[in-house]
Amino acid sequence: MTDDGRLPWLDERGLERVLCVAAHPDDLEYGTAAAVSRWVAAGIEVTYLLVTSGEAGIGGMSPADVGPLREQEERDGAREVGVDVVEFLAGYGDGTVEAGLALRRDLARVIRRHRPQLVTSLTHRERFVGGGTNQADHRVVGLACVDAAADAGNRWIFPELIDEGHEPWSGVGAVALSASPEPTHAVDVTGHLDAAVRSLEAHRAYLEGLGDAAPDPEVMLGMMLEGGGGPEGVDHALTFEVFDR
């Protein structure tokens, strides 16, 4: 924290590539998409990676139908903030993502392939900022990103990745986890609220499936980003807990 009580800004100097990892379609749209819009506007290449297809996310619809639907909604939402590359891992079930070497290996493979300087995900903490209980998949994926960023740079961890043609990449300078109750940095996303709202609105079927529990994207994101921006002296900001590499 700075001398005036504000969080320092996330260091974006030299940032060329960002990999945004989430457990489910729509996770990145709850705030991170505003930062993505900022980065894309600055000429930074951003890639999305989803660990699952979110197939267990709509009650009353079968996972076989929901998975492809939510994958397309994620592509539509990503497009609203300028992201063209949206990838999905295979073999991980919505709600049942397990921590372990398989997930770390799969994430390290993608990191080596895309060679980002920054990796983002959701918090691995048991609670979100504001006190809400975090979901199991989010916790597993967030912590796995912290570990996989290190794995990606060590040729003796998962040497089979080298056999696949994925040379080590130690260029990840930080892993930034959003919605953390212990934020360490902020990103000024003033001017990017509208794009973030459109990105979340693209998840129409998912939001409709929530029924009365569905948030109003404009109201919810406005409150969230205004809450982050106030202490920083800007209109809108997103906070992250940053783990330096």
Disulfide bonds with the S-S distance in Angstrom:
none
